[in-house]
Amino acid sequence: MYVQKLTPTLNGRHISKFLPLLRKPRQLFSATASSPQFSSYGLGNWNEEIDFNILFDSSTKTSFAKCLHALLMVSGKIQSIFISTRLVNLYAHLGDVSLARCTFDQIPQKDVYIWNSMISSYVRNDHFHEAIDCFYQLLLASEIRPDFYTFPPVLKACGNLVDGRKIHCWAFKLCFQWNVFVASSLIHMYSRFGLSGVARSLFDDMPYRDMGSWNAMISGLIQNGNAAKALNVLDEMRLEGIKMDFVTVVSILPVCAQLGDISSAMLIHLYVIKHGLESDLFVSNALINVYAKFGNLGSARKVFQQMFITDVVSWNSIIAAYEQNDDPVTAHGFFVKMQLNGFQHDLFTLVSLASIVAQSRDCKNGRSIHGFITRRGWLMEDVIIGNAVVDMYAKLGLLDSAHKVFEIIPVKDVISWNTLITGYAQNGLASEAIEVFEMMKDCKEIIPTQGTWVGILPAYAHVGALQQGMRIHGLVIKTNLLLDVFVGTCLIDMYAKCGRLVDAKSLFHQVPQESCVPWNAIIYCHGIHGHADKALKLFGEMLQEGVKPDHVTFVLLLSACSHSGLVDEGKWCFHLMQEYGIKPSLKHYGCMVDLLGRAGYLEMAHDFIKDMPLQPDASIWGALLGASRIHGNIELGKFASDRLFEVDSQNVGYYVLLSNIYANVGKWEGVNEVRSLARERGLKKTPGWSSIEVNHKVDVFYTGNQSHPKCREIYDELRVLTAKMKNLGYVPDFSFVLQDVEEDEKEHILTSHSERLAIAFGIISTPPKSPIQIFKNLRVCGDCHNATKFISRITQREIVVRDSNRFHHFKDGICSCGDYW
């Protein structure tokens, strides 16, 4: 039956592939024969004239392999177990495991060699379950037993530990456990299931260890996150006089990056050069990646330029090196060179390219990349590229597009959810991030990871949702991630932004402090709470501990000094950073302008901008405009706003600042002119709101809110408080009413500001003398700041207000900011 299936393929175009390989064209079949026979025209010697080795080498397609199969059956060569095994391997190599199995089943007398070939065929084509079944069928063949070649592929196919242990028992029973190939495969198998301890015991008990055994143990430890132990095994290997090969180097270089050990990475690079391994493609690619992780782009580029042969992985590595180190221009340049050198981009190239256009803020090319990926159907095929597109749109600020792509991805993994949550949170859309996180919790198959907590905690911090943040803290403890520096840092940030500075400090002492990341977090926390002196003291402790500050450290220190008016200390920090080899960026210059401007040194701030080596951006002119508003300098404010509208005409906040400057001095024509300009450009002022959490429920108030269920009680309480405040000397400051209306109307507007509504609601909803904490999305109004001091004194409460810039702690009629904010 099988002969009938295959022999017709000899007719037609497929046989023409083989005709040039035959010495003479012959008639293959006798017309009357009931079984394959040769005709009388000298075909008896035909078998001897065919070079089957050439035919096997020429069978590059399944159709050609079928022709060869039929020819082997007709010629009788198929009866050779060697030929049959070769045919099984050929079908497997071409990816047709079903034909390989059919051929295998036709062999009457099987030996262990053909069984091993069939098992390996399944494994090479990722048919792992069938490979295990085939192994068990071999065990049932009583006359045949596995040999040491059987175990490596079948151990690789193990999909669960139960099968793995059974196969280990068979290896032990047949005395193959200490064969170096079998033992190495067992080490790989146990490492894959997270049992690195069992793998290590096997490794230690091996009577003889070859290079493959050492590599198996090292890679197994790395796979299970035991980077330090992997380096210990490497040291043992060197002591025994075993030299690293390219597999060892490729395995161990990422460990150096993980541990931040650039010295070991450079020593391994030296070893590579000394032993002639630099010509290995995999080694060079690994070196590019490790130097990129350390930000040493010069060395990464040098390795790439010295490569004799490059592949698409090499180009992807050098492109990703610059992309991941925030140099999208050079990364894009390498992408262009890759195309000019004739290399076709793959999915990983496009992942880097998506990040490049996001960093470049290139929305047009971002949509082009999305279209290119969609046309090729890759969005539906690979979740990695889908996640990259979601991330690209999120970084471009196009959250609607990001959400649409997220919805299209057919099978979402935890990274898909993390990317969208982080995208919303980083774009200031905390409520949307929380909503996506709640949707994620409904997907029972999705298990939150470190990236989930790092994404959602800033969202809870942004809206001041302390109770929800504390629940996440509990989940972090349950999942043993409290000691993760990034999760721990996010928890520190969350507690500080929710007004719990004591809890933030307590957490700081629990997380690892080897890097500057947790130090930056706790410095920031003290800065936004107005404790610049403590922030500077913590910075001193950080230096004493031998932790090197980075550019973020100095941004936070300068910001803390700005909030507290510590001009001399801020100047000291600005000069100190340059001693650490940190070149000031626009963020550092912006903080310095803000520091000088807030302190009233407006001309000095202006001169500082003139002397900058960098072109001022919106943050620089925005800082000068804000300072001009605080000190009522209309001329300088107008100058700063003109520069602002040149570099960022779409930020409505700058129009509001300029309008406020005019309103403070009663220049209503100027106010109307600025507001008209904003309207012409389609800009709308962000409405101010304040929120307060009472009984695990968050209430949000807008200015003049009349829709709250307790609206009447709130306004009644405010009337009583205002009367008491006036008795204590409170005088409403109408300069904070930015509308040209009568004075009684101005007082009503001030009374109905969102922060006062939230405070009044807190007073009537909580026990007497208990603390109140509110959150405001904009800078707190100056008159409300003054009123809150009076309210804290009248009600004998501590009132904590977090606005867009910092925290204000009101107690006994005094604010922690010292009226400087």
NORCOR-V167440 format. One record per helix or strand of 3 or more residues. SS is the DSSP state (A for helix, B for strand). FROM is the first residue (numbers start at 1). LEN is the number of residues. If there is no record, write none. Layout:
BEGIN
ss=<SS/SS>
from=<FROM/FROM>
len=<LEN/LEN>
END
This chain:
BEGIN
ss=<A/A/A/A/A/A/A/A/A/A/A/A/A/A/A/A/A/A/A/A/A/A/A/A/A/A/A/A/A/A/A/A/A/A/A/A/A/A/A/A/A/A/A/B/B/A/A/A/A/B/A/B/B>
from=<2/13/43/52/62/77/81/97/112/128/148/161/180/196/211/227/246/262/281/297/312/328/347/363/378/383/399/414/430/450/466/485/501/516/532/551/567/586/602/618/634/652/668/689/697/711/734/743/754/772/782/799/807>
len=<9/7/7/7/14/3/13/9/13/13/9/13/13/10/13/13/14/13/13/9/13/13/13/13/4/13/10/13/12/14/13/13/8/13/13/14/13/13/9/13/14/13/13/6/6/17/3/9/12/5/14/4/5>
END
